[in-house]
Amino acid sequence: MSDFAYNYCALPLANYACRPDQSKGRLYDEPESETRTPFQRDRDRIIHASAFRRLKYKTQVFVYHEGDHYRTRLTHTLEVAQIARSLARALFVNEDLAEAVALAHDLGHAPFAHVGEDALKECNKKYTSFDHNDQSLRVLSVLERKYPAWNGLNMTWETLEGVVKHNGPYTKPVTETLQLVQNEIDLRLDSYASIEAQCAAIADDIAYNNHDVEDGLRAGFFTLEDLKDVPLLNEMLRNSQKQWPNIPHKILVQEIIRNMIGAMVKDVLNESRARLKNLNPQSIEDIRNAPQQMIAFSEDMHQKVEELRKFLWDRMYTHYTVMRMRKKITRIVSDLYNAFIDEPALFPINWQERLHESGDPDDMNVRSRIVVDYIAGMTDRYAIKEHERMFDLIWDLR
């Protein structure tokens, strides 16, 4: 690999950062790029993945047809990547790796957000569970089909580690997909992930808490007056109104969200720098073996974020319109699951081929795995249309 590909980074890196020239390699050996670092190449492969494009029509909270201005999985993912890069740069760690982990973190989400995930998990509980983080790993290592020598995108060890352990050491039962990866490249499940992966994880929290406030206001689930019940939101509202007493409502909302993101980012940087100073890490291994996550909110901000989450749960996630949609979504997912698990001949031809490639089609564990892969890969609109094609008696007669 060229000196450029090994050494090019936006800033000099801290001694506890992940360096591209010290990567632990890829799932399968291949020549590296002459013009991109391994982590830049991971990022590019994710962006070009089919699963990444489908995020455009996957729900964040609102189903895709409810409005063009609400967040989707794609816009959420881009916001997470932007915040992750900002944190990584400020801490002098690898921006490209932080971005790659951020872009990959939601690839495995089922249609209809957490409602779809809950429905799919309930349908499949007889065989295996369903978890969107594990499904993201499955997309990266098994499901994407773009290369002649292997399935998946052949990510670096560091990106795979970040996807699996961004929330801390892996303590759940090892899944089938994770075991396949572990057989090829040990991700050291009992250690913490890199600083870069931790940046991506907390960027996810910052992004969704803030954009859910904005989307909730847009949808009319609560008002600016209601924000006064939440200490963090009340603080941002008062400060914005004091500085800009006569600005339009729309601009005021943007100002609140912008300031709240800034406050959260500043808090994370202050807390993380204090933890890093106390640990005094001399290498990435010191980060992996640390007694706690290095990237975190302060205790005060953590409490405020928990209060915000409770507000959103009470006023938005359990709003009657969302609950009505939950009822419909559960019906769609369960109908599709039961149809395919009972009659795999209903699969499109390419998915029937995948079923036969995976083993005995009559083995219900094999069959359930393919059913889950198929449904989890659907966009909201594709799932709705697939349900109509299969259960609307006059769909093809109109």
C-alpha positions in Angstrom: 0.0 0.0 0.0 1.2 3.5 -0.8 2.4 5.9 1.9 -0.6 8.0 1.2 -3.1 5.2 1.9 -1.2 4.3 5.1 -0.7 7.7 6.6 -3.2 10.2 5.2 -5.5 11.5 8.0 -7.2 14.9 8.4 -5.2 15.6 11.6 -2.3 14.1 13.5 -3.8 11.2 15.5 -3.7 10.7 19.3 -1.7 7.7 20.4 -4.9 5.9 21.4 -6.5 6.4 17.9 -6.9 3.6 15.4 -4.3 4.1 12.7 -5.0 2.8 9.2 -1.4 1.4 8.9 -2.0 -0.7 12.1 -5.4 -2.2 11.1 -5.8 -5.8 12.1 -6.8 -6.6 8.5 -10.0 -7.7 6.8 -12.3 -10.7 7.1 -10.7 -12.0 3.9 -7.3 -11.1 2.5 -7.3 -8.7 -0.5 -4.9 -6.0 -1.9 -5.6 -2.6 -0.3 -6.3 0.5 -2.2 -3.5 2.8 -3.5 -5.5 5.9 -2.9 -7.7 5.3 0.2 -7.0 4.1 3.7 -8.6 0.9 4.8 -11.2 2.8 6.8 -12.0 5.2 3.9 -12.5 2.1 1.7 -14.9 0.6 4.3 -16.9 3.8 4.3 -17.1 3.8 0.5 -18.2 0.2 0.4 -21.0 0.9 2.9 -22.3 3.9 0.9 -22.4 1.8 -2.3 -24.2 -1.0 -0.5 -27.8 -1.9 -1.5 -28.8 -2.0 2.2 -27.5 1.6 2.6 -29.7 2.9 -0.3 -32.7 1.2 1.1 -32.4 3.3 4.3 -34.0 6.1 2.3 -37.4 4.4 2.6 -37.1 2.9 6.1 -38.8 4.6 9.0 -37.2 6.5 11.9 -40.5 7.2 13.7 -42.9 8.1 10.9 -43.8 5.7 8.0 -42.3 7.0 4.8 -45.6 8.3 3.3 -46.5 10.6 6.2 -44.4 13.5 5.0 -41.2 14.4 3.1 -39.7 16.4 6.0 -39.6 13.7 8.6 -36.4 11.8 9.3 -35.8 8.5 7.6 -33.2 5.9 8.5 -30.9 7.4 5.8 -31.1 11.0 7.0 -30.7 9.8 10.6 -27.6 7.8 9.6 -26.1 10.8 7.9 -26.7 13.0 10.9 -25.0 10.4 13.1 -22.0 10.2 10.8 -21.7 14.0 10.9 -21.7 14.2 14.7 -19.4 11.2 15.0 -16.8 12.9 12.7 -17.0 16.1 14.7 -16.4 14.2 17.9 -13.5 12.2 16.4 -11.8 15.2 15.0 -12.0 17.1 18.3 -10.5 14.1 20.1 -7.8 13.6 17.4 -8.9 10.1 16.5 -9.7 8.6 13.2 -12.6 10.4 11.5 -12.9 7.9 8.7 -13.4 4.9 11.0 -15.9 6.8 13.2 -17.8 7.6 10.0 -17.7 4.1 8.7 -19.1 2.7 12.0 -21.8 5.4 12.0 -22.9 4.7 8.4 -23.1 1.0 9.1 -24.8 1.0 12.5 -28.4 0.9 11.2 -28.0 -1.2 8.0 -29.8 -4.1 9.6 -32.9 -2.3 10.8 -36.2 -3.9 9.7 -38.9 -1.8 8.0 -41.1 0.4 10.3 -38.3 1.1 12.8 -38.5 -0.5 16.3 -42.1 -1.5 15.8 -41.1 -3.6 12.8 -38.2 -5.0 14.8 -40.5 -5.9 17.7 -43.0 -7.6 15.4 -40.2 -9.6 13.6 -38.7 -10.6 16.9 -42.0 -11.9 18.2 -42.7 -13.8 15.0 -39.4 -15.5 15.0 -39.0 -16.3 18.7 -39.6 -20.0 18.2 -36.4 -20.3 16.2 -34.0 -17.4 16.9 -34.3 -13.9 18.1 -33.9 -10.8 15.9 -31.7 -7.9 16.7 -31.0 -5.0 14.3 -27.3 -4.7 15.5 -26.7 -8.4 14.7 -28.5 -7.9 11.4 -26.2 -5.0 10.5 -23.3 -7.4 11.0 -25.1 -9.9 8.8 -25.5 -7.3 6.0 -21.8 -6.5 6.2 -20.5 -10.1 6.3 -23.1 -12.2 4.6 -26.0 -10.6 2.8 -24.5 -8.0 0.4 -23.5 -9.8 -2.8 -21.1 -7.7 -4.8 -17.8 -9.6 -5.0 -16.8 -12.9 -6.8 -14.6 -14.3 -4.0 -16.9 -13.7 -0.9 -20.2 -12.6 0.4 -20.5 -9.4 2.3 -18.4 -6.3 2.0 -15.2 -7.6 3.6 -14.9 -4.9 6.2 -11.8 -4.3 8.3 -11.5 -5.8 11.8 -11.9 -2.3 13.3 -15.2 -1.5 11.5 -16.7 -4.9 12.4 -15.6 -4.4 16.0 -17.3 -1.1 16.1 -20.6 -2.5 14.7 -20.6 -5.3 17.2 -19.3 -3.6 20.4 -20.1 0.1 20.0 -22.2 0.0 23.1 -19.5 -1.8 25.1 -18.2 -5.3 25.5 -20.5 -8.0 23.9 -22.3 -9.9 26.7 -25.2 -11.5 24.9 -25.3 -15.0 23.5 -23.2 -15.3 20.4 -25.4 -15.4 17.3 -25.0 -17.5 14.3 -23.6 -14.6 12.2 -21.3 -13.4 14.9 -19.9 -17.0 15.3 -19.2 -17.1 11.6 -17.2 -13.9 11.9 -15.5 -15.0 15.1 -14.4 -18.2 13.3 -12.5 -16.1 10.8 -11.4 -13.1 12.8 -11.6 -12.8 16.6 -13.3 -9.5 17.6 -12.3 -9.8 21.2 -15.9 -9.6 22.5 -15.0 -9.0 26.1 -13.2 -5.7 25.5 -14.4 -2.2 24.7 -14.5 -0.9 21.2 -12.3 1.8 19.8 -12.7 5.5 20.7 -14.0 5.9 17.1 -16.8 3.4 17.6 -17.7 4.9 20.9 -18.0 8.3 19.1 -20.4 6.7 16.7 -22.5 5.2 19.5 -23.0 8.4 21.4 -23.5 10.4 18.1 -26.5 8.1 17.6 -28.0 9.1 20.9 -27.4 12.8 20.2 -28.9 12.6 16.8 -32.1 10.7 17.5 -33.0 12.6 20.7 -32.7 15.9 18.9 -34.4 15.1 15.6 -37.2 13.3 17.4 -37.9 16.6 19.2 -38.0 18.4 15.9 -40.2 15.8 14.2 -42.5 15.6 17.2 -43.1 19.4 17.1 -43.7 19.2 13.3 -46.2 16.4 13.8 -48.1 18.3 16.6 -47.5 15.7 19.3 -46.4 18.5 21.6 -45.8 22.3 21.5 -43.0 24.6 22.5 -44.9 25.4 25.7 -44.8 21.7 26.5 -41.0 21.7 26.2 -40.9 23.7 29.5 -41.6 20.5 31.3 -38.2 19.1 30.3 -35.2 20.8 32.0 -32.8 20.5 29.0 -35.4 21.7 26.5 -36.6 24.5 28.8 -33.1 25.8 29.1 -32.6 25.8 25.3 -36.0 27.4 24.8 -35.4 30.2 27.3 -32.0 31.0 26.0 -33.2 31.1 22.4 -36.2 33.3 23.2 -34.0 35.6 25.2 -31.5 36.1 22.4 -34.1 36.1 19.6 -37.5 37.3 21.1 -39.3 37.9 17.8 -38.1 35.1 15.4 -40.7 32.9 13.6 -41.7 29.6 15.2 -39.9 27.5 12.6 -36.6 29.3 13.1 -37.0 29.2 16.9 -37.3 25.4 16.7 -34.2 25.2 14.5 -32.3 27.4 17.0 -33.4 25.1 20.0 -32.3 21.9 18.2 -29.0 23.5 17.0 -28.1 24.7 20.5 -29.1 21.4 22.1 -26.9 19.4 19.8 -24.1 21.8 20.5 -24.6 21.5 24.2 -24.6 17.7 24.1 -21.5 17.6 21.9 -19.7 20.0 24.2 -20.7 18.0 27.3 -19.5 14.7 25.7 -16.1 16.3 24.8 -15.6 17.7 28.3 -16.5 14.4 30.0 -14.5 12.3 27.5 -11.4 14.4 27.8 -11.6 14.1 31.6 -11.9 10.4 31.4 -9.0 10.2 28.9 -6.9 12.4 31.1 -7.6 10.1 34.1 -6.8 6.9 32.2 -3.9 8.4 30.3 -4.0 5.8 27.5 -0.9 5.2 25.5 -2.4 3.0 22.9 -5.7 1.7 21.5 -5.2 -1.4 23.7 -5.5 0.8 26.7 -8.9 2.0 25.5 -10.1 -1.6 24.8 -9.0 -2.7 28.3 -10.3 0.4 30.1 -12.7 -0.1 33.1 -15.4 2.0 31.3 -16.5 3.7 28.1 -14.3 6.7 27.4 -16.9 8.5 25.4 -19.9 9.5 27.5 -22.2 12.2 28.8 -21.5 13.7 32.2 -23.7 12.5 35.0 -25.7 15.8 34.9 -26.3 15.6 31.1 -27.1 11.9 31.3 -29.9 12.6 33.7 -31.2 15.4 31.5 -31.1 13.1 28.5 -33.0 10.4 30.4 -35.7 13.0 31.2 -35.9 14.0 27.6 -36.3 10.3 26.6 -39.1 9.9 29.0 -40.8 13.0 27.6 -40.5 11.6 24.1 -41.8 8.2 25.1 -44.9 9.7 26.9 -45.7 12.3 24.3 -44.5 10.9 21.0 -43.6 7.2 20.9 -46.9 6.2 22.6 -49.1 8.8 21.0 -52.4 7.3 19.8 -51.6 7.9 16.1 -48.3 6.1 16.5 -50.0 3.3 18.4 -52.5 2.9 15.6 -49.8 2.7 13.1 -48.0 0.1 15.3 -51.2 -2.1 15.1 -51.1 -2.0 11.3 -47.4 -2.5 11.1 -47.5 -5.6 13.4 -50.2 -7.0 11.2 -48.2 -6.4 8.0 -45.0 -8.0 9.4 -46.7 -11.0 11.0 -48.8 -11.7 7.8 -45.7 -11.6 5.7 -43.6 -13.8 8.1 -46.3 -16.4 8.5 -46.9 -16.6 4.7 -43.2 -17.2 3.9 -42.5 -19.5 6.8 -45.4 -21.7 5.7 -44.9 -21.5 2.0 -41.4 -20.7 0.8 -42.6 -21.1 -2.8 -44.0 -17.6 -2.3 -40.5 -16.1 -2.2 -39.2 -14.3 -5.3 -37.0 -16.6 -7.4 -33.7 -15.1 -6.2 -34.7 -15.6 -2.6 -35.8 -19.2 -3.3 -32.3 -19.7 -4.6 -30.8 -18.2 -1.4 -33.0 -20.6 0.6 -31.6 -23.6 -1.2 -28.0 -22.3 -1.0 -28.3 -22.0 2.8 -29.1 -25.7 3.4 -32.1 -27.9 3.7 -35.2 -25.8 2.9 -37.3 -28.0 5.1 -35.1 -27.2 8.1 -37.1 -24.6 9.9 -34.1 -22.9 11.4 -32.7 -22.4 7.9 -36.0 -21.3 6.5 -36.7 -18.9 9.3 -33.2 -17.3 8.8 -34.0 -16.6 5.2 -37.5 -15.3 6.0 -36.1 -12.9 8.5 -33.3 -11.8 6.1 -35.9 -11.1 3.4 -38.3 -9.1 5.6 -35.6 -7.2 7.5 -34.2 -6.0 4.1 -37.5 -4.5 3.0 -38.2 -0.8 2.9 -41.5 0.4 4.4 -43.1 0.9 1.0 -41.9 -2.5 -0.3 -43.3 -4.3 2.7 -46.7 -2.5 2.3 -46.8 -3.3 -1.5 -45.7 -6.9 -0.9 -48.5 -7.3 1.7 -51.0 -5.8 -0.8 -49.8 -8.1 -3.6 -50.2 -11.2 -1.4 -53.3 -10.4 0.6 -55.4 -7.9 -1.4 -57.5 -10.2 -3.5 -57.9 -7.8 -6.5 -54.3 -6.3 -6.4 -53.4 -7.8 -9.8 -56.9 -7.3 -11.3 -57.1 -3.5 -11.0 
